[in-house]
Amino acid sequence: MTPEDNKSTTFFKFEDLRVYNKAIGFVSLLTETSALATNDIEKHYYKRFLEEATLLAFNIAEGSSKNKPSFIAQLKSAKTNIRKCVVFCAIGKQNAFLNEEKEDIIRTQLMELTKMIGALIVSLQRSVNIEHYDHHYHETQDNGITFEEEMIW
C-alpha cells in the first residue's frame, strides 16, 4: 500500500470545493429549520426556500465540470440563488416563519457564501485573463504582427 492509497480522493472533484461544502451545509441548516414548520403555508415557504438553496449547490457543482468561463457563469447564477434566498429570509422574518436568531444565522451563511463565490469568480477571471494573455502574447499571427503590436488601448 502506497501513501497515495491512504489519501482520500473524491471522484467528483466539486466535492473538494469549500464553497460547495458550505452550500451543502446551508441546505442542511434550512432542512433542520424547515422541520419546525407547523402549517401548509410554512411548509410551502420552506419547500421553495430549500429549492433555491439546492440550486445554489447545483450551480457550483455543475459549473465546476465546465471550462472556466462557463464555471464563472454558473457561479454568477449561484449568486442569483443567494439573492433569492435573502428574499426568502426577509419573507420568513416578516411572517414569523424565522425568529431573529435563525434569520441572523441564515443571513450570515448567505454573506459568507457570497464572499466565497465572489472570491472564486475573481480568481477564475484572473486565471482566464492570464491564460488568454499568455496564449496570444506568445503567438504571432499570420500577418506577422504580434499580440503586443496589435493591442490598441
N, C-alpha and C positions, 0 to 999 in steps of 0.2 A: 504494500500500500504506500503510495507516494504522498507527500504533503498536499498535493493538489486534490487527492481523493478526500481528504478531511475537510476541505473547503466546501462550504455550502454554496452551490451555484443555482441560479434561477434560470429556468428555461425561458420564461417570459421576462425579458430584460426590464420592462417597465415596472415590474415588481421591486426592482432595486432602487427606483427613484424615490427620494424622500418626499417629494411633493405628492406623488401618487399615494404613498402610505399615509400621508397627512389627510388626503382626501377620503381615503377609506376610513380613517379614524373619525372624520367628520360625519360620514354616513352612519357609523356605529353610534356616535353621540345622538344623532337625530332619531335613530331607531329606538334607543333607550328612552329618549324623551317622548316619542310618539306612543309608547306603551301606556302613558298616563292619560291618553285621550279618553274622554268619558261619553262622547256623543258622536253622532254621524258627521256633524259639521266639522268637529275637531279631527276626526279620522280622515275625512276628505282633505282637510288642510294639510295634515302631516303626510298623507299619501303624495300630494303634489310637491310638497317641500322635499320629501325624500327622492322623488323623481329628478328634481333639479340637482340635488346633491350627488346622486348617482351619475347623472350626465356629466357632471364635473369630473368625476373619476374616469368615466368612459373617454372623455375628450383627451385627458392626459395619456391614458393607455393607448388609444388609437393613434394619436399624434406621434408617439414615440417610435412607432413602427415605420414611419414615413421619412422622407427627406427633410432636411432642416427647415426650408421654407414652409412646407406643409405642417410640420410639427409646430412651428410658430403660429400658424393659422389656427390649429386645433387648440393651442394654449390660449389664444385670444378668445376662442369660443368658450373655453373653460372659465375665463374671466367674466364672460357674459352670464354663465351659470351662477357665478358667485354673486353678481349684482342681483340676479333674480332671487337668490337665497336671502340677500339683505332685505329685499322687499317682503319675502315671506316672514322674515324675522320681525319686521315692523308690523305686519298684519297680525302676527301671533301675539305680539306685545299689546297692541291696541285692543284685541279681542279677548285678552286674558287667557290665551292658549299657552303663553310662555310667561313665567314670572320674571322679575327683573334679573335674578341670578342666572337663570338659563339663557336669557337674552344676552347678557354680558358674555357668558361662556361662548355662545354661538357666534356672536359678533367678533370676539377675539380670534376664534378659529378662522373665520372668514377673512379677517385682516391679515393673519399670518399666511393663509393660502394665497391671498392676493400678492403679498410681498414676495413669496417664494416663486410664484408663477411669473411675476414681473421680472425678477432677477434671472430666471431661466430664459425668458424671452430675450432679454438684453444679451445674455451670454451667447445664445444661439445666433442672434443677429450679428454680433461681433465676429463670431466664427464664420458665418456665411460671408460677411464683408471681407474678411481676411482671405478666405479661400478664393473669392471672386477676384480680389486684387492680385493675389499670387498667381492665379491662373492666367490672367490677362497681362500682367506685368512681364512675365517671362516668355510670353509667346509673341512672335512677330506675325503681323497679318500679311495677307497675300500682297498687299501694295507696298510692303516693306516698312510701313510706319509702325513703330512700337506703341504699346498702350500709353506710355508716358507722353509721347508726342501727340497722340490723338485726343487726350483729355483736354477739354475746354471747360474752364471754371467760369 
